[in-house]
């Protein structure tokens, strides 16, 4: 029996992970929201001052998902300080206490944003690339990774880092969900010509499967893993699959990429446009060979389960 501590259990990824954990695992939970189905829950904030002793004692593996997440319309006066307070200081405080309590392994769910924002005109990101984060969220995740690795070297606690790209599946929100709804309503979308970019995605089902593998796999210790469905899509492909899984006609308008760039420049939304028309690919060869793992679920499987019931 593996004794686990899970943070972020009430979020999108955490909710799915809880459903898939083995009944034989002894799971503690740490966070702000009550966890009524859990035998041990500690109400706590992720910061540099909380005492996590009741949660980290007698634990084999910490799975740390909780974070201040990336938001499109940031309202904080100093976003980087806010991200650092939670994602760096809070994470390291938890990890130090875990190491002191004898926790063997600390699995940190990071982000592909540590690698950067785009692979347009370059090769896909790899786990060996030097970090090139561009926004406060990515910077905070990169800094947390660096300090975790240092802590692992100093204490012997095994650090495992997983960097997912966009995660989707049942219960997904934000832009993915909005686009799915537009397709369902038959709204003509101007993405038909966006056939040459490539985006790596990961269904929450494949991400959860990888996390479960990393709980016990000996070769996971001290590693950074990129993860995806191993089937990259263009924007046009993505919309077409959304239509297909919903049984809807794919009504597309052939607006070229340069048209989006002009609009983005006029509206000062170049970054948003790049996420739509550019590429962001990850190479998961290291993950597959190190862990002898392949994504067990297809892209179509994830898209079908993303449909609102």
The 8 nearest C-alpha neighbors of each residue, nearest first, counted from 0:
[[1, 24, 23, 2, 25, 21, 22, 3],
 [2, 0, 24, 3, 25, 59, 60, 23],
 [1, 3, 25, 58, 59, 24, 26, 0],
 [4, 2, 26, 60, 58, 61, 59, 25],
 [3, 5, 27, 61, 28, 26, 62, 60],
 [4, 6, 28, 62, 61, 63, 27, 29],
 [7, 5, 63, 29, 65, 8, 64, 28],
 [6, 8, 65, 64, 13, 10, 9, 30],
 [7, 9, 13, 6, 14, 10, 5, 17],
 [10, 8, 14, 7, 13, 11, 32, 34],
 [11, 9, 13, 7, 8, 12, 14, 65],
 [10, 12, 14, 13, 15, 9, 170, 171],
 [13, 11, 15, 14, 10, 16, 203, 207],
 [14, 12, 8, 16, 10, 15, 7, 11],
 [15, 13, 17, 9, 8, 16, 11, 12],
 [14, 16, 18, 12, 13, 17, 19, 11],
 [15, 17, 13, 19, 18, 14, 207, 12],
 [18, 16, 14, 19, 20, 15, 13, 8],
 [19, 17, 15, 16, 20, 14, 21, 13],
 [18, 20, 16, 17, 21, 15, 207, 208],
 [21, 19, 17, 18, 16, 22, 24, 211],
 [20, 22, 23, 24, 19, 18, 25, 17],
 [23, 21, 24, 20, 25, 19, 26, 0],
 [22, 24, 21, 0, 25, 1, 20, 26],
 [25, 23, 1, 0, 21, 22, 2, 26],
 [24, 26, 2, 3, 1, 23, 27, 0],
 [27, 25, 3, 4, 24, 2, 28, 5],
 [28, 26, 4, 39, 40, 3, 5, 54],
 [29, 27, 40, 5, 4, 6, 39, 41],
 [28, 30, 41, 6, 40, 42, 5, 43],
 [31, 29, 43, 42, 32, 6, 44, 41],
 [30, 32, 42, 43, 44, 33, 29, 41],
 [31, 33, 30, 34, 9, 42, 29, 8],
 [34, 32, 35, 31, 42, 40, 30, 41],
 [33, 35, 37, 36, 40, 32, 28, 9],
 [36, 34, 37, 33, 38, 40, 39, 32],
 [35, 37, 34, 38, 33, 39, 40, 28],
 [38, 36, 35, 39, 34, 40, 27, 28],
 [37, 39, 40, 36, 27, 35, 26, 34],
 [40, 38, 27, 37, 28, 41, 26, 54],
 [41, 39, 28, 29, 27, 34, 37, 42],
 [40, 42, 29, 43, 28, 30, 54, 39],
 [43, 41, 31, 30, 29, 40, 32, 44],
 [44, 42, 30, 31, 41, 29, 45, 49],
 [43, 45, 46, 31, 30, 49, 42, 89],
 [46, 44, 89, 85, 43, 90, 47, 49],
 [89, 45, 47, 85, 48, 44, 88, 49],
 [46, 48, 89, 88, 92, 49, 45, 84],
 [49, 47, 46, 50, 92, 89, 45, 88],
 [50, 48, 51, 46, 47, 44, 43, 45],
 [49, 51, 52, 48, 53, 96, 93, 43],
 [50, 52, 54, 53, 49, 55, 93, 96],
 [51, 53, 55, 54, 50, 56, 96, 100],
 [54, 52, 51, 56, 55, 41, 50, 57],
 [53, 55, 52, 51, 56, 41, 27, 29],
 [56, 54, 97, 52, 58, 53, 51, 100],
 [55, 57, 58, 100, 54, 53, 52, 97],
 [56, 58, 55, 59, 2, 100, 102, 101],
 [59, 57, 2, 56, 102, 3, 55, 60],
 [60, 58, 102, 2, 103, 3, 1, 104],
 [61, 59, 104, 3, 105, 58, 103, 102],
 [60, 62, 4, 105, 3, 106, 63, 5],
 [63, 61, 106, 5, 4, 105, 64, 107],
 [62, 64, 107, 6, 65, 106, 61, 5],
 [65, 63, 7, 108, 6, 62, 66, 107],
 [66, 64, 7, 6, 63, 67, 8, 10],
 [67, 65, 86, 68, 64, 85, 7, 45],
 [66, 68, 82, 85, 86, 69, 65, 136],
 [67, 69, 66, 70, 136, 82, 65, 86],
 [68, 70, 136, 71, 67, 137, 135, 73],
 [69, 71, 72, 73, 68, 136, 67, 74],
 [72, 70, 73, 69, 271, 173, 74, 174],
 [73, 71, 70, 74, 69, 75, 78, 271],
 [72, 74, 70, 75, 71, 78, 69, 76],
 [75, 73, 72, 76, 78, 77, 70, 71],
 [76, 74, 78, 77, 73, 81, 79, 80],
 [75, 77, 78, 74, 73, 81, 80, 79],
 [76, 78, 75, 80, 79, 81, 74, 82],
 [79, 77, 81, 75, 80, 76, 82, 135],
 [78, 80, 135, 82, 81, 77, 83, 136],
 [81, 79, 83, 82, 78, 77, 84, 135],
 [82, 80, 78, 84, 79, 83, 77, 85],
 [81, 83, 79, 80, 84, 85, 86, 139],
 [84, 82, 87, 80, 86, 139, 85, 81],
 [83, 85, 88, 81, 82, 87, 80, 86],
 [86, 84, 89, 46, 83, 82, 45, 87],
 [85, 87, 83, 66, 90, 82, 89, 139],
 [86, 88, 143, 83, 90, 89, 85, 139],
 [89, 87, 47, 84, 91, 90, 85, 46],
 [46, 90, 88, 85, 45, 47, 92, 91],
 [89, 91, 93, 87, 92, 88, 86, 94],
 [92, 90, 94, 88, 93, 89, 95, 87],
 [93, 91, 89, 95, 47, 90, 94, 88],
 [92, 94, 90, 96, 91, 95, 97, 89],
 [95, 93, 91, 97, 96, 92, 90, 98],
 [96, 94, 98, 92, 97, 93, 91, 99],
 [95, 97, 99, 93, 98, 94, 100, 92],
 [96, 98, 94, 100, 102, 55, 95, 99],
 [99, 97, 95, 101, 100, 102, 96, 156],
 [98, 100, 96, 97, 101, 95, 102, 154],
 [101, 99, 97, 98, 56, 102, 96, 55],
 [100, 102, 98, 99, 103, 97, 58, 56],
 [103, 101, 59, 97, 98, 58, 100, 104],
 [102, 104, 156, 59, 60, 157, 101, 105],
 [103, 105, 157, 60, 156, 102, 158, 61],
 [104, 106, 61, 158, 60, 157, 159, 62],
 [107, 105, 159, 62, 160, 63, 61, 158],
 [106, 108, 160, 63, 109, 159, 105, 161],
 [109, 107, 161, 64, 160, 63, 162, 106],
 [108, 110, 162, 161, 107, 140, 160, 163],
 [111, 109, 162, 112, 163, 113, 164, 108],
 [110, 112, 162, 113, 164, 114, 163, 115],
 [111, 113, 137, 115, 110, 114, 132, 116],
 [114, 112, 132, 137, 111, 141, 130, 115],
 [115, 113, 130, 131, 112, 111, 132, 124],
 [116, 114, 132, 112, 131, 113, 117, 133],
 [115, 117, 112, 279, 133, 114, 118, 132],
 [118, 116, 279, 119, 278, 115, 277, 274],
 [117, 119, 279, 121, 278, 123, 120, 280],
 [118, 120, 278, 121, 117, 277, 279, 196],
 [121, 119, 118, 122, 278, 117, 277, 123],
 [122, 120, 118, 119, 123, 117, 124, 278],
 [121, 123, 118, 124, 120, 280, 119, 281],
 [124, 122, 280, 281, 282, 118, 125, 121],
 [123, 125, 281, 282, 280, 122, 114, 128],
 [126, 124, 282, 127, 128, 281, 123, 225],
 [125, 127, 128, 223, 224, 225, 124, 285],
 [128, 126, 125, 129, 223, 124, 130, 285],
 [129, 127, 125, 126, 130, 124, 114, 131],
 [128, 130, 131, 127, 114, 126, 113, 125],
 [131, 129, 114, 113, 132, 128, 141, 115],
 [130, 132, 115, 114, 113, 129, 133, 112],
 [133, 131, 113, 115, 137, 138, 112, 114],
 [132, 134, 115, 137, 131, 138, 135, 116],
 [133, 135, 137, 136, 138, 132, 112, 79],
 [136, 134, 79, 138, 137, 139, 78, 82],
 [135, 137, 139, 138, 134, 69, 82, 140],
 [138, 136, 112, 132, 113, 140, 134, 139],
 [137, 139, 135, 141, 132, 136, 140, 134],
 [140, 138, 142, 136, 83, 141, 137, 82],
 [139, 141, 143, 137, 138, 142, 109, 144],
 [142, 140, 138, 144, 113, 143, 139, 137],
 [143, 141, 139, 145, 144, 140, 138, 146],
 [142, 144, 87, 140, 146, 141, 145, 147],
 [145, 143, 147, 141, 142, 146, 148, 140],
 [146, 144, 142, 148, 143, 147, 149, 141],
 [145, 147, 149, 143, 148, 144, 150, 142],
 [148, 146, 150, 144, 149, 145, 143, 151],
 [147, 149, 151, 145, 150, 146, 144, 152],
 [150, 148, 146, 152, 147, 151, 153, 145],
 [151, 149, 147, 153, 148, 152, 154, 146],
 [150, 152, 156, 148, 155, 154, 149, 153],
 [151, 153, 149, 150, 155, 154, 148, 156],
 [154, 152, 150, 151, 155, 149, 156, 148],
 [153, 155, 151, 156, 152, 150, 98, 99],
 [154, 156, 151, 152, 153, 157, 150, 103],
 [157, 155, 151, 103, 154, 104, 98, 158],
 [156, 158, 104, 220, 221, 151, 103, 105],
 [157, 159, 221, 105, 104, 220, 151, 106],
 [158, 160, 106, 222, 221, 220, 107, 105],
 [159, 161, 223, 107, 106, 224, 108, 222],
 [162, 160, 224, 108, 109, 223, 225, 107],
 [163, 161, 110, 109, 111, 225, 224, 108],
 [164, 162, 110, 226, 111, 225, 161, 165],
 [163, 165, 111, 200, 166, 110, 201, 199],
 [166, 164, 200, 201, 163, 167, 199, 202],
 [167, 165, 201, 202, 203, 164, 200, 163],
 [168, 166, 202, 171, 203, 201, 165, 305],
 [169, 167, 305, 301, 171, 202, 203, 304],
 [168, 170, 305, 304, 171, 306, 167, 307],
 [169, 171, 168, 172, 305, 11, 307, 167],
 [172, 170, 167, 168, 169, 176, 305, 11],
 [171, 173, 176, 175, 170, 174, 177, 167],
 [172, 174, 176, 175, 177, 171, 178, 71],
 [175, 173, 177, 176, 178, 172, 179, 171],
 [176, 174, 178, 177, 173, 179, 172, 171],
 [175, 177, 172, 179, 178, 174, 173, 171],
 [178, 176, 174, 180, 179, 175, 173, 181],
 [177, 179, 181, 175, 180, 176, 174, 182],
 [178, 180, 176, 182, 177, 181, 241, 183],
 [181, 179, 183, 177, 178, 182, 184, 176],
 [182, 180, 178, 184, 183, 186, 179, 177],
 [183, 181, 185, 179, 180, 184, 186, 242],
 [182, 184, 180, 181, 185, 179, 247, 245],
 [185, 183, 181, 182, 186, 180, 247, 179],
 [186, 184, 182, 183, 187, 181, 250, 248],
 [185, 187, 181, 184, 182, 188, 250, 183],
 [188, 186, 250, 251, 185, 252, 189, 182],
 [187, 189, 251, 190, 252, 186, 250, 191],
 [190, 188, 252, 254, 251, 253, 191, 187],
 [191, 189, 193, 192, 235, 188, 251, 252],
 [190, 192, 253, 251, 235, 252, 193, 189],
 [191, 193, 253, 190, 194, 255, 254, 235],
 [194, 192, 235, 190, 191, 234, 195, 276],
 [195, 193, 233, 235, 192, 196, 234, 236],
 [194, 196, 193, 233, 197, 192, 234, 276],
 [195, 197, 278, 233, 277, 194, 276, 193],
 [198, 196, 233, 278, 232, 231, 279, 280],
 [199, 197, 279, 232, 231, 278, 280, 233],
 [198, 200, 231, 280, 227, 279, 281, 164],
 [201, 199, 165, 227, 164, 228, 166, 198],
 [202, 200, 227, 228, 166, 165, 203, 205],
 [201, 203, 167, 204, 301, 205, 166, 168],
 [202, 204, 206, 205, 168, 167, 166, 207],
 [205, 203, 202, 207, 206, 208, 296, 301],
 [206, 204, 208, 202, 294, 207, 203, 296],
 [207, 205, 203, 209, 208, 204, 210, 202],
 [208, 206, 210, 204, 209, 205, 16, 203],
 [207, 209, 205, 211, 206, 210, 204, 212],
 [210, 208, 212, 206, 211, 207, 213, 205],
 [211, 209, 207, 213, 212, 208, 206, 214],
 [210, 212, 208, 214, 209, 213, 207, 20],
 [211, 213, 209, 210, 214, 216, 215, 208],
 [212, 214, 210, 216, 211, 215, 219, 209],
 [215, 213, 211, 212, 216, 210, 60, 106],
 [214, 216, 213, 217, 212, 211, 219, 1],
 [215, 217, 213, 218, 219, 212, 214, 290],
 [218, 216, 219, 215, 220, 213, 290, 214],
 [219, 217, 220, 216, 289, 290, 222, 221],
 [220, 218, 217, 216, 222, 213, 159, 221],
 [221, 219, 157, 218, 222, 159, 158, 217],
 [222, 220, 158, 159, 157, 219, 223, 148],
 [221, 223, 159, 220, 219, 160, 224, 158],
 [224, 222, 160, 126, 161, 159, 225, 221],
 [225, 223, 161, 286, 126, 160, 162, 226],
 [224, 226, 162, 283, 161, 126, 163, 286],
 [225, 227, 163, 283, 224, 162, 201, 206],
 [228, 226, 201, 229, 200, 199, 163, 283],
 [227, 229, 201, 230, 294, 200, 298, 202],
 [230, 228, 227, 231, 294, 283, 199, 226],
 [231, 229, 228, 232, 298, 199, 227, 200],
 [232, 230, 199, 198, 197, 229, 200, 233],
 [233, 231, 197, 198, 236, 237, 234, 230],
 [232, 234, 197, 236, 196, 235, 194, 198],
 [233, 235, 237, 236, 193, 238, 232, 194],
 [234, 236, 191, 193, 233, 238, 194, 237],
 [237, 235, 233, 239, 234, 238, 232, 240],
 [238, 236, 234, 240, 235, 239, 232, 233],
 [237, 239, 241, 235, 240, 236, 242, 234],
 [238, 240, 236, 242, 241, 237, 249, 235],
 [241, 239, 243, 237, 242, 238, 244, 236],
 [242, 240, 238, 239, 243, 244, 179, 237],
 [243, 241, 247, 239, 245, 240, 249, 244],
 [242, 244, 240, 246, 245, 241, 247, 239],
 [245, 243, 303, 241, 246, 242, 240, 302],
 [246, 244, 242, 243, 247, 241, 183, 306],
 [245, 247, 243, 244, 242, 248, 183, 241],
 [248, 246, 242, 245, 243, 249, 183, 185],
 [247, 249, 250, 242, 246, 185, 243, 182],
 [248, 250, 242, 239, 251, 247, 182, 238],
 [251, 249, 187, 248, 188, 185, 252, 186],
 [252, 250, 191, 188, 187, 189, 249, 190],
 [251, 253, 189, 191, 188, 254, 190, 187],
 [254, 252, 192, 191, 189, 255, 190, 251],
 [253, 255, 189, 252, 192, 258, 190, 256],
 [256, 254, 258, 257, 192, 253, 193, 259],
 [255, 257, 259, 258, 276, 260, 193, 254],
 [256, 258, 260, 259, 255, 261, 254, 262],
 [259, 257, 261, 256, 255, 260, 254, 262],
 [258, 260, 262, 256, 257, 261, 263, 272],
 [261, 259, 257, 263, 258, 262, 264, 256],
 [262, 260, 264, 258, 263, 259, 265, 257],
 [261, 263, 265, 259, 264, 260, 266, 258],
 [264, 262, 268, 269, 260, 266, 261, 265],
 [263, 265, 267, 261, 262, 266, 269, 260],
 [264, 266, 262, 263, 267, 261, 268, 260],
 [265, 267, 263, 268, 264, 262, 269, 261],
 [268, 266, 264, 265, 263, 269, 262, 270],
 [267, 269, 263, 266, 271, 270, 264, 272],
 [268, 270, 263, 272, 271, 264, 267, 273],
 [271, 269, 273, 272, 268, 274, 263, 267],
 [270, 272, 274, 268, 273, 269, 275, 263],
 [271, 273, 275, 269, 274, 270, 263, 276],
 [274, 272, 277, 270, 276, 275, 271, 269],
 [275, 273, 271, 272, 277, 276, 270, 278],
 [274, 276, 272, 273, 277, 271, 234, 278],
 [275, 277, 273, 274, 272, 196, 256, 193],
 [278, 276, 273, 196, 274, 119, 275, 279],
 [279, 277, 197, 119, 196, 118, 198, 117],
 [278, 280, 118, 117, 198, 199, 197, 119],
 [281, 279, 123, 199, 198, 118, 124, 278],
 [280, 282, 124, 123, 125, 283, 199, 225],
 [281, 283, 125, 123, 284, 124, 280, 225],
 [284, 282, 286, 285, 225, 226, 281, 287],
 [283, 285, 287, 286, 282, 288, 289, 125],
 [286, 284, 288, 283, 287, 289, 224, 126],
 [287, 285, 283, 289, 224, 284, 288, 290],
 [286, 288, 292, 284, 291, 285, 290, 293],
 [287, 289, 291, 285, 290, 286, 284, 292],
 [290, 288, 286, 287, 291, 285, 218, 219],
 [289, 291, 292, 287, 288, 286, 218, 219],
 [292, 290, 288, 287, 289, 293, 286, 285],
 [293, 291, 287, 290, 294, 288, 286, 289],
 [292, 294, 287, 295, 291, 229, 286, 228],
 [295, 293, 205, 296, 228, 292, 229, 297],
 [296, 294, 293, 205, 297, 208, 204, 292],
 [297, 295, 294, 205, 300, 298, 204, 301],
 [298, 296, 300, 299, 301, 228, 295, 294],
 [297, 299, 301, 300, 302, 228, 296, 230],
 [298, 300, 302, 297, 301, 303, 240, 244],
 [301, 299, 297, 303, 298, 302, 296, 304],
 [302, 300, 298, 304, 202, 168, 299, 303],
 [303, 301, 305, 299, 304, 300, 298, 168],
 [304, 302, 300, 305, 244, 301, 306, 299],
 [303, 305, 169, 301, 306, 302, 168, 300],
 [306, 304, 169, 168, 302, 303, 301, 307],
 [305, 307, 304, 303, 308, 302, 169, 245],
 [306, 308, 305, 169, 170, 304, 180, 176],
 [307, 306, 305, 304, 169, 170, 303, 245]]
